[in-house]
Amino acid sequence: MEAVLQAAQGAGIRSLVYISSAHVYGPLAGEIDEDSPVNPLSDYALAHYLVEQLFRRHAGQVGLDCLVLRPCAVYGPLGTLADFQRWDLVPFGFPATIIRTGRIEMKSSGKQRRNFVGADVIAQTILDWLTQSPQAVQVVNPLGADDMSVIELAERCAEIGQSMTGRACQVVRAPEGSLPPTLPFIYRSRFTMPRAILTLDQHLRDLMGRLINEE
């Protein structure tokens, strides 16, 4: 990433944007906004926060403007399905599993809540920042319209999958007593978000349709 930043400087780029992750805040619990302290714990979160710091350092050294985005759970259209490598992400993995097996088996209670934001909202947030007046280093939590638990997303995928395929679809989760308690979570932002073009439901239907046609 340092080499990328040096190349950007050499190309005369004056504004930098990095798409990080909500996980830099640590456990996704309680109310979190841009003023919340960071506490990256996993290797994934640490890697994202390290890159954020590289961007901050570079922006400060050469006087550039920098936008850091920390989305929670992103969805959006894919290119070639065969080239996609992140089926472990629930907005993609759940609909794929429903179409391929008719069944989602969860290892957690599914009660953990997430904010689902479209890639188009992230893109418009970046465009708005670039076309307005960037200010040094700015952190934004891009928000989508859908706050729901993981189990609610799984059940929604099963409902849509059943309506599209005509076969019974099922969601199975681990027994309540075998799992640690799930903490409440609200993801917030101090900024006004652009309106999504692609809703979460449309994303699920579009992806399932592509998977059905692929098979």
N, C-alpha and C positions, 0 to 999 in steps of 0.2 A: 504493500500500500504506500509506503514511503516513495518507492520508485514511481508509482502512478501519480502521486502528488507533485513530485519533481517534474514529471513529464507535463502535467497540467500547467505548472508554472512556466515551463519553457514554451508552451503553446499560447501563452498570454491569457489563460483563463482567469477570470476575476471573481467568479462565484462558484462555490463548491456545495454539493448536496450529498449527504450520506444517509441511506436508509438503514437504520439500526433496528432495535427491537425493544419492546416493553420489558423484556426480561432483564435489562440492565438495572431496573429498579429492585431486583431481587424477587422474593416470593410475591406472586400476584395476589395480594390480599389487602383488604382495607380500601381506602380511597386514595387513588394515585393521580396526580397531575404533574405538570412540568416542574413544579416547585418541590416535588418530593425528592428526598435524597436517593442517590443511586446506591445499589448494593449488589453488584453482579456476583453471582455465586457459581453458576455452572460454567464449564469451559465455553459454551456457546455465548453466554452473556458476557463473560470476560473478554472474549475475542471481539465482540461488537463494541464494548466500551473502550478497549484498547484502540480500535480504529477511530472511534469518536475523538479520543484524545490526540491521535495523530493529526486529524483534521483541525482540531482546535489549535494545536501547536503550530501547524503550517500556516493557518489563517492569521495567527498572531504575528508570526515572524515576517510574513511578506505583505500583511495588510489586506487580506482577502475577506470576503463575506462568506459565511458558512451556515447552511441549514442542516440540522440533524433531525431526522424523523424517527419516532419510536412507535411504530404500529404494534398492535397486540396480535391479531390473527388476520392475515390478508387473504382475500380471494380474488379471482379474476380469470379472464380467458387465457387458455394455454395455446402454445403453438402446436407442434407435433407431439401427440400424446406419448409416442414411443421415446421421445427425447426427455420427457419430464422425469426428474429424479427425486421429487419430494412428496411422494405419496403418503409419507408419514404425517403430513400436515392435514388436520381433520377436515378443512373445507374441500380438500381434494380426495383424501383417503376414504372418508365415510361414503360419499356418493359412489366411488369406484368399487368399494367392497359390497355395497348393496346391489349394484348391477351385476357384479361377478359372482357373488355367493348368495345374495338375498338375506345376509345376516351380518350384523355388527356385534362383535364380542368385545366388551370393554373390560379392561383390567382395573379400572377405577370406578368410583361411584358415579362419575360423570357430572357431579354437582358443581365442579369448578366452573366459574363463569368467565367468559371471554367477550371482548368487543370485536366484532367482525367488520372489517373495513375493506372496501373495494379498491383494487389497484387504480381505478379511475379517480377516486377521491385523493389518493396519494399523488397521482400525476397532476391533478388540478391544483393541489396545495403547493406543489413545487412551482408550477407555472405562475400562480398568484404571487408567490414570494419573489420570483425572478422579475416579474413585470411591475412590482411595486418598488419599494426602496429597501433592499436587504440591509440588515443591521448586524454587523460584526458576526458573532456566533449566536444563532437562535435555535432553540429546541422546541419541537412541536410534537404532541401526541396526536397523530391523525386518527379521527374517530369515524366509525360507521354508524348506521342507524340501528344495527342489530346487536343488542346485549342479550346473551342467552347462555345457558349452561351447555356443557359439552353433550350431556344426555339429551337435552332439548334439540340440539342440532342433529344428533344421531336419529332421534325419532322423526324429525322433519324429513331427513333423507329417506328413511324407511317408508314414510307416507307418500312422498313423491315417487319413489322407486316403485312402490306397489301400484300406483295409479298409471305409471308409464309402461310397466311390464305385464301387469295383470296377474302377477304371482305374489304370494304372501311374503312379506319382508319382516324381519324380526330384529330387535335390539336386546342383547343380553348383557347385563353388567354384573360385577362382582358383588357378593353378599355384603350388606351394609356393615355387619359386625366385624368383618375382616379388614376394614380399611380405616385409616386415620380420618379424623373429622375434616371437612372442607370449610375453609375460611371464606367469608363474604368478600367480594371484590367489586369495586366500581372504578372504571377507568374514565378519566375526565381530561379536558383540555381547557386552557384559558382562551383558546382561539375559536373563531367561528369556522365551521367546516363547510366546504363546498358540497352541493347535493350530489348524491351518487347517480350515475346513469344506469349502471348494472346493479340490481338489487341482489341480495344473497339468494333469494328463492330463484331468481332468473339464472344466476350462476349455477345453482344445483341442477336445475332442469336442463340447461344448456350442456353442462358437462355429462350428465347422465345420458342425454340424447346422443352425444358423440360417442360415448362408450358403447351404447346399444348398437349404433351403426357400425362401430369398429368390429364388434363381435359378430 
